[in-house]
């Protein structure tokens, strides 16, 4: 019997496939293409305490091997999500991860408190790694001390497991991971996007309204796999590996590197059925290799 279930911080997921924040709407948009019940978890788009307007357009640019985005975490605020989107997600067995964003430690605390007494949310994902907001975001994710501070502040009030999403735009990803772990993180998610830029050579100006943005897609996968492997060897926390996952082979590569679960992001834009195809491929791989559970190959490299 093949068992695709995985355990992240004491919570059992139906499968190892998670959707990445900002790439899957809030689930409803993809529900007519795939069976949401087969997913391990659905990650909501980044939420702040108050509504955020985001960055000026253009916000998206296609590039070789992926895309650049500078949306700037536009969102309607946590309370709107609780009223409009969470009731829909409660109809499915996939777990719900709420991605928290802010510019200050107090912002993160405020949005976490918006979920006090709210049922149907299984994890918080602390977004301290977004590269296209003016303050907060990646600034906290590039300092081990700040990563520890903001993680501890949210962990002190969180009543559900806390995942910390890490930025690759650092000199030493292990140092940041250790900071998050010291602050009480229950799990880690890595990596967020890499800083990138695209210039229109005819207009002689940046394509994105924000000038720089986050690079995602297959181009960043080797960096992500390397960082997952490094952190898995150094920190004893479950890892959700993400960055360029488009096929089942990509997902297996992350798991062999040490990831407990794998998050699919940019691939959802090109193929709304990507998550299901990846799951089917993992299932076939396990049968071919006589595996009953992914723990048999996790972190074997």
C-alpha positions in Angstrom: 0.0 0.0 0.0 1.3 3.4 -1.0 0.8 6.1 1.7 1.2 9.6 0.3 0.5 11.3 3.6 3.2 13.3 5.3 3.4 15.0 8.7 4.4 18.6 9.1 4.8 19.8 12.7 2.3 17.3 14.0 -0.3 18.0 11.3 -1.0 15.2 8.8 -1.4 16.2 5.2 -3.2 14.1 2.6 -0.2 14.3 0.3 3.2 16.1 0.1 2.0 18.7 -2.4 1.3 22.2 -1.2 0.4 25.2 -3.2 2.6 28.3 -2.9 1.2 31.6 -1.6 0.3 34.0 -4.3 0.1 31.4 -7.1 -3.2 29.6 -6.4 -5.6 32.4 -5.5 -7.3 31.2 -2.4 -8.3 27.9 -3.8 -11.6 28.6 -5.4 -10.0 29.7 -8.7 -8.5 26.3 -9.3 -11.3 24.1 -7.9 -12.9 23.6 -11.3 -9.6 22.2 -12.7 -8.4 19.9 -9.9 -9.6 18.0 -6.8 -8.5 20.2 -3.9 -8.9 17.2 -1.5 -5.9 15.6 -3.0 -3.6 18.5 -2.0 -1.7 18.4 1.2 -2.4 22.0 1.9 -3.5 25.2 0.2 -1.6 28.4 1.1 -3.6 31.6 1.0 -2.2 34.7 -0.7 -0.2 36.9 1.7 -2.5 38.6 4.2 -1.9 41.7 6.3 -3.9 43.2 9.1 -5.2 46.1 6.9 -5.7 46.0 3.2 -2.5 46.6 1.1 -2.7 48.2 -2.4 0.5 46.6 -3.7 3.0 48.0 -6.3 2.3 50.0 -9.4 1.9 48.1 -12.7 3.3 46.4 -14.7 3.7 43.7 -12.0 4.5 40.6 -14.0 7.2 39.9 -16.6 7.9 36.6 -18.3 11.6 35.7 -18.5 13.7 32.8 -19.6 13.0 29.8 -17.3 10.3 31.5 -15.3 8.8 34.9 -14.4 9.4 38.1 -12.4 6.7 39.4 -10.2 6.4 42.6 -8.2 2.8 42.4 -7.0 3.8 43.8 -3.7 1.5 41.6 -1.6 -1.7 43.3 -2.6 -4.5 41.9 -0.5 -7.8 42.9 1.0 -6.8 42.2 4.6 -7.2 39.3 6.9 -10.8 40.0 8.0 -12.0 40.0 4.4 -10.3 36.6 3.8 -12.0 35.2 6.9 -15.4 36.4 5.7 -15.1 35.6 1.9 -12.6 32.8 1.3 -12.2 30.7 4.4 -15.7 29.3 4.4 -15.1 27.8 1.0 -11.8 26.2 2.0 -13.4 24.5 5.0 -15.3 22.3 2.5 -12.1 20.4 1.7 -9.8 18.0 3.5 -6.6 19.9 2.3 -5.1 21.8 5.2 -5.1 25.6 5.1 -1.9 27.7 5.5 -2.4 31.4 6.0 0.6 33.5 4.8 1.2 36.5 7.1 2.9 39.6 5.9 3.8 42.9 7.5 6.3 45.7 7.6 7.1 45.6 11.3 7.0 43.0 14.1 3.8 44.7 15.4 2.2 44.2 11.9 2.8 40.5 12.0 1.4 40.3 15.5 -1.7 42.2 14.5 -2.5 40.0 11.5 -1.9 36.8 13.6 -4.3 38.1 16.2 -7.0 38.5 13.5 -7.2 34.7 13.5 -7.8 34.3 17.2 -10.9 32.1 17.6 -11.1 31.5 13.9 -11.5 27.8 12.9 -10.4 26.2 9.7 -6.8 27.5 9.6 -4.1 24.8 10.3 -0.8 26.7 9.9 0.6 30.2 9.8 3.3 30.9 7.2 5.4 33.8 8.3 6.4 35.7 5.2 9.7 37.4 6.1 11.2 36.9 2.6 9.2 38.9 0.0 11.6 40.8 -2.2 9.3 43.5 -3.5 7.9 45.4 -0.6 9.4 48.7 0.5 9.8 47.8 4.2 9.6 44.6 6.3 9.3 41.5 4.2 12.8 40.5 3.0 14.5 43.0 5.4 13.6 40.7 8.3 14.5 37.6 6.4 18.0 38.6 5.7 19.1 38.9 9.4 19.2 35.9 11.6 18.6 38.2 14.6 15.5 39.7 13.1 14.2 36.4 11.8 14.5 35.1 15.4 12.8 38.2 16.8 9.8 38.2 14.6 9.4 34.4 14.7 9.4 34.5 18.5 6.9 37.4 18.6 4.4 35.5 16.4 5.0 32.1 18.0 4.2 33.6 21.4 0.6 34.3 20.4 0.1 31.6 17.7 -2.2 28.8 18.6 -1.4 26.8 15.5 2.0 25.6 14.1 4.2 28.3 12.6 6.0 27.9 9.3 8.7 30.5 8.5 9.4 31.2 4.8 13.0 32.0 4.1 14.6 34.2 1.5 17.4 33.0 -0.8 18.8 36.5 -1.1 21.3 36.0 1.8 24.9 35.0 2.2 24.2 32.0 4.5 20.7 30.4 4.4 21.6 28.1 7.3 22.3 31.1 9.6 18.8 32.5 8.9 17.2 29.0 9.3 18.9 28.6 12.7 17.6 32.1 13.7 14.0 31.1 12.8 14.4 27.8 14.7 15.7 29.6 17.8 12.6 31.8 17.6 10.4 28.8 17.9 9.5 28.0 14.3 7.7 24.7 13.9 8.6 24.3 10.2 10.4 26.1 7.4 9.5 26.9 3.9 12.3 27.6 1.4 12.9 29.3 -0.9 11.1 32.5 -1.8 11.9 34.3 -5.0 15.3 35.5 -6.0 15.8 39.2 -6.8 15.7 39.9 -10.5 15.2 42.6 -13.1 14.2 42.9 -16.7 14.9 45.9 -18.9 13.1 46.9 -22.1 16.0 47.7 -24.4 13.8 49.7 -26.8 12.2 51.9 -24.1 15.5 51.7 -22.1 13.7 51.3 -18.8 12.8 48.5 -16.4 9.8 46.4 -17.5 8.3 46.2 -14.0 6.8 49.3 -12.3 8.7 48.4 -9.2 11.9 48.1 -11.3 13.0 44.9 -9.5 10.9 41.8 -8.6 11.0 38.2 -7.5 12.3 35.6 -10.0 10.5 32.3 -9.8 10.1 29.2 -11.9 12.4 26.4 -13.2 15.4 28.8 -13.4 15.7 28.9 -9.6 15.3 25.2 -8.8 19.0 24.3 -8.5 19.4 27.1 -6.0 16.4 26.0 -4.1 17.4 22.3 -4.0 20.9 23.3 -2.7 19.4 25.4 0.0 16.9 22.8 1.1 19.7 20.2 1.3 21.9 22.6 3.4 19.2 23.5 5.8 17.9 19.9 6.2 21.4 18.9 7.3 21.7 21.7 9.8 18.3 22.3 11.3 16.0 19.6 12.8 12.7 21.0 11.5 10.3 19.8 8.7 10.9 21.7 5.5 8.5 22.6 2.7 10.7 22.8 -0.4 9.7 25.2 -3.1 11.3 27.0 -6.1 10.8 25.9 -9.6 8.8 22.7 -9.0 7.0 21.9 -12.3 7.2 18.1 -12.6 7.1 15.0 -10.3 10.8 14.6 -10.9 11.3 18.1 -9.4 9.3 17.1 -6.4 11.2 13.9 -5.8 14.5 15.8 -6.0 13.4 18.1 -3.2 12.3 15.2 -1.0 15.5 13.3 -1.6 17.3 16.6 -0.6 15.4 16.6 2.7 12.0 18.2 2.2 9.0 16.8 4.0 6.6 18.4 1.6 6.9 20.3 -1.7 5.2 23.6 -2.7 4.2 24.2 -6.3 4.0 27.9 -7.4 4.8 29.3 -10.8 3.9 26.0 -12.6 0.2 26.7 -11.6 0.1 29.7 -13.9 1.2 27.7 -17.0 -0.7 24.5 -16.1 -3.6 24.6 -13.7 -3.4 20.8 -13.3 0.3 20.8 -12.5 -0.3 19.7 -8.8 -2.4 16.7 -9.9 0.1 15.6 -12.5 2.9 15.9 -10.0 1.0 13.8 -7.5 0.3 11.1 -10.1 4.0 11.0 -11.1 5.0 10.6 -7.4 2.6 7.8 -7.0 3.9 6.0 -10.1 7.5 6.6 -9.0 6.8 5.0 -5.6 5.2 2.0 -7.2 8.1 1.6 -9.6 10.6 1.8 -6.7 8.6 -0.4 -4.3 8.2 2.5 -1.8 5.4 2.5 0.7 6.1 6.0 2.2 8.2 8.9 1.1 10.1 8.8 4.4 12.1 5.9 2.9 13.9 8.3 0.6 13.6 11.6 2.4 17.0 13.3 2.9 19.0 10.3 1.7 21.5 12.5 -0.3 
